[in-house]
């Protein structure tokens, strides 16, 4: 998809303010309302706003894995991940391990040990590595102040950034989540799960459209005031932040990479890197610590021209103690939040029974044999 300058400016405004109204867009871009609506409609398949949920209040946890496998097994493995009820994201990776990077939003009581062991026993994967976050993740978006629209490129002071991460910092830049907050599952209503499902892929939707995730309509008879009330409850209590999800070629960004280092790093050292990423990093990225030795996971989407500078920085920071993975965004898939299927309102619990989790997967495995 080729963007003209006007369409690119719409996306930049969304990155700056994901929930910006059409009225604001028309005023700030000095365009007519029909023009802005038409541009947003054209861009919707390539640029959506996703709500980031407070998983603790949903009684969920974020779990991430590398699933190492042979290339011939990837289609079946991807099909299985597609069928697993709590899948959040998957993408093929190439690096020291080759296979699939997968993310899950799991009920806090659920372990994937049996699921992963089954994949290994059926020779779909050769190994798996748990790289789940140990602290809140730092998310960065494309920085408008670093973007040169005329050149369609980013300008960044890498030497200054490199010097800044050598200064010791005592505190991790994001406060640890307050797990003393009481989870909200006793307050959920069925309509909430449909609203959350829609907001997980398109948080700019309003009104009755919030009840139609991927065409699954909850009910057209719900009064508008009820939808509005539950939307406010979700927005005020469950939404952590909003993020513009881009298809990378919109800005000629073709490198989606993952860097992992198991450490050890001194706390003052890793806090310095995390702080500078939080405050200055100009690209779309996700950074978090993965173990007690302050090892880290860092996903970065950046223009190819900046990739050597990023690699050089990490190489020096880790003293060669890192692995690099190329993430194939063309085979990636982000899943809708299926709370409207996964939450049992009778028991007020997330479904974790084996038949619910595994029946469809067992059918795939059986058809393979």
C-alpha positions as CSV (number, residue, x, y, z in Angstrom):
1,X,0.0,0.0,0.0
2,X,1.5,3.4,-1.1
3,X,0.8,6.4,1.1
4,X,0.7,9.9,0.0
5,X,1.8,12.8,2.2
6,X,-1.7,13.6,3.4
7,X,-2.4,10.0,4.5
8,X,0.9,9.8,6.2
9,X,0.1,12.9,8.2
10,X,-3.2,11.3,9.4
11,X,-1.2,8.3,10.8
12,X,1.2,10.6,12.5
13,X,-1.7,12.4,14.2
14,X,-3.0,9.0,15.4
15,X,0.4,8.0,16.8
16,X,0.4,11.3,18.7
17,X,-3.2,10.9,20.0
18,X,-4.7,7.5,19.2
19,X,-8.2,8.5,20.2
20,X,-8.2,11.9,18.4
21,X,-11.7,12.8,17.2
22,X,-12.5,13.4,13.5
23,X,-13.4,17.0,14.4
24,X,-9.9,17.5,15.9
25,X,-8.3,15.9,12.8
26,X,-10.2,18.2,10.5
27,X,-9.1,21.2,12.5
28,X,-5.4,20.2,13.0
29,X,-5.0,19.0,9.4
30,X,-7.1,21.8,7.9
31,X,-9.1,19.3,5.8
32,X,-12.8,18.7,5.3
33,X,-14.6,16.2,7.4
34,X,-15.5,13.9,4.4
35,X,-11.8,13.9,3.3
36,X,-10.6,12.9,6.8
37,X,-13.3,10.1,7.1
38,X,-12.4,8.8,3.7
39,X,-8.7,8.7,4.6
40,X,-9.3,7.0,7.9
41,X,-11.5,4.4,6.1
42,X,-8.7,3.7,3.6
43,X,-6.1,3.3,6.3
44,X,-8.2,1.1,8.7
45,X,-6.8,-2.2,7.4
46,X,-3.2,-0.9,7.7
47,X,-3.4,1.2,10.8
48,X,-5.6,0.3,13.8
49,X,-5.6,1.6,17.4
50,X,-5.4,-1.2,19.9
51,X,-6.3,-0.9,23.6
52,X,-3.7,-2.2,26.0
53,X,-5.4,-3.9,29.0
54,X,-4.5,-4.0,32.7
55,X,-4.1,-7.8,32.8
56,X,-3.9,-7.9,36.6
57,X,-7.4,-6.5,36.9
58,X,-8.6,-9.1,34.4
59,X,-6.8,-11.9,36.4
60,X,-4.6,-12.6,33.4
61,X,-0.8,-12.7,32.9
62,X,1.4,-12.1,29.9
63,X,3.4,-15.2,28.9
64,X,5.9,-15.3,26.0
65,X,7.7,-18.2,24.4
66,X,10.2,-19.1,21.7
67,X,9.0,-22.4,20.1
68,X,11.9,-24.0,18.2
69,X,10.8,-26.2,15.3
70,X,11.6,-27.5,11.9
71,X,10.3,-25.5,9.0
72,X,8.0,-28.3,7.8
73,X,6.2,-28.2,11.1
74,X,5.5,-24.5,11.1
75,X,2.1,-24.6,9.3
76,X,0.7,-27.1,11.8
77,X,2.2,-25.3,14.8
78,X,0.7,-22.0,13.7
79,X,-2.7,-23.7,13.2
80,X,-2.5,-25.0,16.8
81,X,-1.6,-21.6,18.2
82,X,-4.5,-20.2,16.2
83,X,-6.9,-22.6,18.0
84,X,-5.5,-22.1,21.5
85,X,-8.1,-19.9,23.3
86,X,-5.6,-17.5,25.0
87,X,-3.2,-16.8,22.1
88,X,-2.4,-13.1,21.7
89,X,0.3,-13.0,19.0
90,X,2.6,-15.2,16.8
91,X,5.3,-14.6,14.3
92,X,8.0,-16.7,12.6
93,X,11.5,-16.0,13.8
94,X,15.0,-16.8,12.5
95,X,18.1,-16.6,14.6
96,X,19.9,-18.9,17.1
97,X,16.6,-20.6,17.4
98,X,14.3,-21.0,14.4
99,X,10.6,-21.3,14.8
100,X,7.7,-19.3,16.2
101,X,7.6,-16.5,18.8
102,X,4.3,-16.7,20.6
103,X,2.5,-14.5,23.2
104,X,-0.4,-15.5,25.4
105,X,-2.7,-13.7,27.8
106,X,-3.3,-16.6,30.3
107,X,-5.4,-17.0,33.4
108,X,-3.1,-16.5,36.3
109,X,-3.7,-20.0,37.5
110,X,-2.9,-21.6,34.1
111,X,0.5,-23.1,33.2
112,X,1.4,-24.0,29.7
113,X,3.8,-26.8,30.7
114,X,1.4,-29.6,29.6
115,X,0.5,-27.8,26.4
116,X,4.2,-27.3,25.5
117,X,5.2,-30.8,26.5
118,X,2.4,-32.2,24.3
119,X,3.8,-30.2,21.3
120,X,7.2,-31.6,22.0
121,X,6.0,-35.2,22.5
122,X,4.3,-34.9,19.1
123,X,7.6,-33.7,17.6
124,X,6.0,-30.4,16.5
125,X,8.6,-28.4,18.4
126,X,12.2,-29.4,19.4
127,X,12.4,-27.1,22.4
128,X,10.8,-24.0,24.0
129,X,12.1,-21.1,26.0
130,X,10.1,-19.0,28.4
131,X,10.9,-15.3,27.9
132,X,7.9,-13.9,29.9
133,X,8.3,-10.4,31.5
134,X,9.4,-10.2,35.1
135,X,8.5,-6.5,35.4
136,X,6.1,-4.1,33.5
137,X,7.1,-3.7,29.9
138,X,8.3,-0.4,28.4
139,X,6.5,0.4,25.2
140,X,7.6,3.1,22.8
141,X,6.0,4.4,19.7
142,X,7.4,6.2,16.7
143,X,8.4,9.7,17.8
144,X,7.0,12.5,15.7
145,X,9.9,14.9,16.7
146,X,12.3,12.4,15.1
147,X,10.4,11.9,11.9
148,X,11.4,13.8,8.8
149,X,8.3,13.8,6.6
150,X,10.1,15.1,3.5
151,X,12.7,12.3,3.6
152,X,10.2,9.7,5.1
153,X,12.9,8.8,7.5
154,X,13.8,9.2,11.2
155,X,16.7,11.3,12.6
156,X,18.2,10.3,15.9
157,X,21.3,11.2,17.9
158,X,22.7,7.7,18.4
159,X,25.9,9.0,19.9
160,X,24.0,11.0,22.5
161,X,21.8,8.0,23.3
162,X,24.9,5.7,23.6
163,X,26.5,8.1,26.1
164,X,23.3,8.5,28.2
165,X,23.0,4.7,28.9
166,X,26.4,4.7,30.7
167,X,25.0,6.9,33.5
168,X,23.9,4.6,36.5
169,X,20.3,4.9,37.5
170,X,18.9,3.4,40.7
171,X,15.2,3.0,39.7
172,X,13.5,1.1,36.9
173,X,11.5,3.8,35.0
174,X,8.1,2.2,35.3
175,X,6.6,1.4,38.7
176,X,5.8,-2.2,39.4
177,X,2.2,-2.9,38.9
178,X,0.1,-2.6,42.1
179,X,-1.0,-6.3,42.5
180,X,-2.8,-5.4,45.6
181,X,-5.6,-3.9,43.5
182,X,-8.6,-6.1,43.7
183,X,-9.3,-7.9,40.3
184,X,-12.6,-6.9,38.7
185,X,-14.0,-10.2,37.5
186,X,-16.9,-10.0,39.9
187,X,-17.9,-6.7,38.3
188,X,-17.8,-8.0,34.7
189,X,-21.0,-8.1,32.6
190,X,-21.3,-10.2,29.4
191,X,-21.4,-7.0,27.3
192,X,-18.0,-6.0,28.7
193,X,-16.3,-8.9,27.0
194,X,-17.6,-8.0,23.6
195,X,-16.5,-4.4,24.1
196,X,-13.0,-5.6,25.2
197,X,-12.8,-7.9,22.1
198,X,-13.5,-5.0,19.8
199,X,-11.2,-2.6,21.6
200,X,-8.4,-5.2,21.3
201,X,-8.3,-4.6,17.5
202,X,-10.0,-1.3,17.0
203,X,-10.3,1.0,20.0
204,X,-11.7,3.9,17.9
205,X,-15.1,2.2,17.4
206,X,-18.0,3.6,19.3
207,X,-21.7,2.8,20.0
208,X,-23.2,-0.5,18.9
209,X,-20.1,-1.2,16.8
210,X,-18.3,-2.0,20.1
211,X,-20.5,-5.1,20.4
212,X,-19.5,-6.7,17.1
213,X,-16.0,-8.1,17.3
214,X,-15.2,-9.6,13.9
215,X,-18.8,-9.7,13.1
216,X,-19.9,-11.6,16.3
217,X,-22.8,-9.4,17.3
218,X,-23.8,-9.5,21.0
219,X,-27.2,-7.9,20.8
220,X,-28.8,-5.0,18.9
221,X,-31.4,-4.5,21.6
222,X,-29.0,-3.1,24.3
223,X,-29.9,0.5,25.0
224,X,-27.2,3.0,24.0
225,X,-27.0,4.3,27.6
226,X,-26.0,0.8,28.8
227,X,-23.3,0.6,26.1
228,X,-22.0,4.0,27.1
229,X,-22.0,3.1,30.8
230,X,-20.0,-0.1,30.3
231,X,-17.6,1.5,27.9
232,X,-16.8,4.2,30.5
233,X,-16.3,1.4,33.1
234,X,-13.8,-0.4,30.8
235,X,-12.1,2.8,29.7
236,X,-11.6,4.1,33.3
237,X,-10.8,0.8,35.0
238,X,-9.3,-1.7,32.5
239,X,-7.5,0.2,29.8
240,X,-3.8,0.8,30.5
241,X,-3.0,2.7,27.3
242,X,-3.6,2.8,23.6
243,X,-1.2,1.9,20.7
244,X,-1.3,2.4,17.0
245,X,-0.7,-0.9,15.3
246,X,1.0,-0.3,11.9
247,X,1.7,-2.4,9.0
248,X,5.4,-1.6,8.8
249,X,5.7,-0.9,5.0
250,X,3.6,2.2,5.5
251,X,6.8,4.0,6.6
252,X,9.3,1.7,4.7
253,X,10.0,-0.1,8.0
254,X,10.9,-3.6,7.1
255,X,13.1,-4.7,10.0
256,X,11.2,-6.2,12.9
257,X,13.9,-7.6,15.3
258,X,14.2,-9.2,18.7
259,X,17.3,-8.8,20.9
260,X,17.7,-11.0,24.0
261,X,20.5,-11.0,26.6
262,X,20.4,-13.2,29.7
263,X,22.8,-10.9,31.6
264,X,23.9,-10.6,34.2
265,X,23.7,-6.8,34.4
266,X,24.0,-4.6,37.4
267,X,20.7,-3.1,38.3
268,X,22.0,0.5,37.9
269,X,23.2,-0.5,34.4
270,X,20.0,-2.1,33.1
271,X,17.9,0.7,34.7
272,X,19.9,3.2,32.7
273,X,19.2,1.4,29.4
274,X,15.5,1.0,30.3
275,X,15.2,4.7,31.3
276,X,16.7,6.0,28.1
277,X,14.5,3.7,26.0
278,X,11.5,5.0,27.9
279,X,12.4,8.6,27.5
280,X,14.1,8.8,24.2
281,X,13.8,5.8,21.9
282,X,12.2,7.0,18.6
283,X,10.9,3.7,17.2
284,X,8.1,1.2,18.0
285,X,9.6,-1.2,20.6
286,X,8.8,-3.4,23.6
287,X,11.4,-3.8,26.4
288,X,11.3,-5.8,29.6
289,X,13.4,-7.8,32.0
290,X,13.2,-11.6,31.7
291,X,15.1,-13.1,34.7
292,X,16.7,-12.4,38.1
293,X,20.0,-11.5,36.5
294,X,18.4,-8.5,34.8
295,X,18.5,-10.1,31.4
296,X,16.3,-8.4,28.8
297,X,14.0,-8.8,25.9
298,X,13.8,-6.0,23.3
299,X,11.6,-6.0,20.3
300,X,12.3,-3.2,17.8
301,X,10.6,-2.2,14.5
302,X,12.9,0.2,12.8
303,X,14.0,1.4,9.3
304,X,16.8,-0.7,7.8
305,X,19.1,2.3,7.8
306,X,19.1,2.4,11.6
307,X,19.6,-1.4,12.2
308,X,23.4,-1.3,12.2
309,X,23.4,1.4,14.8
310,X,21.0,-0.5,17.0
311,X,23.0,-3.7,16.7
312,X,26.3,-1.9,17.5
313,X,24.8,-0.3,20.6
314,X,23.5,-3.6,22.0
315,X,26.7,-5.4,21.1
316,X,28.7,-2.9,23.1
317,X,26.2,-2.7,26.0
318,X,26.1,-6.4,26.5
319,X,29.7,-7.1,25.8
320,X,28.7,-9.5,23.0
321,X,26.3,-11.4,25.3
322,X,23.1,-11.3,23.2
323,X,21.2,-13.1,20.6
324,X,19.5,-11.5,17.6
325,X,16.3,-12.7,15.9
326,X,14.7,-11.6,12.7
327,X,10.9,-11.5,13.1
328,X,8.9,-12.1,9.9
329,X,6.0,-9.7,10.2
330,X,4.5,-10.9,7.0
331,X,3.6,-14.2,8.7
332,X,2.6,-12.6,12.0
333,X,-0.9,-12.7,13.4
334,X,-2.4,-10.7,16.3
335,X,-5.5,-12.2,17.8
336,X,-8.7,-10.7,19.0
337,X,-9.3,-10.8,22.8
338,X,-11.7,-13.7,23.1
339,X,-13.1,-12.9,26.6
340,X,-16.6,-13.3,25.3
341,X,-15.8,-17.0,24.7
342,X,-13.2,-17.6,27.4
343,X,-14.9,-16.2,30.5
344,X,-17.5,-18.3,32.3
345,X,-20.1,-16.0,33.9
346,X,-21.6,-18.8,36.0
347,X,-18.4,-19.5,37.9
348,X,-16.9,-16.0,37.4
349,X,-13.7,-17.6,36.2
350,X,-11.7,-18.0,33.0
351,X,-12.1,-21.4,31.4
352,X,-9.1,-23.6,32.0
353,X,-10.5,-27.1,31.7
354,X,-8.5,-29.5,29.5
355,X,-11.4,-30.2,27.1
356,X,-11.9,-26.5,26.4
357,X,-8.3,-25.8,25.9
358,X,-7.2,-28.9,24.0
359,X,-10.1,-30.6,22.1
360,X,-9.6,-28.6,18.9
361,X,-5.9,-29.0,19.1
362,X,-6.1,-32.8,19.6
363,X,-8.2,-32.9,16.4
364,X,-5.4,-31.2,14.5
365,X,-2.9,-33.6,15.9
366,X,-5.0,-36.6,15.0
367,X,-5.6,-35.4,11.4
368,X,-1.8,-35.1,11.1
369,X,-1.0,-38.7,12.1
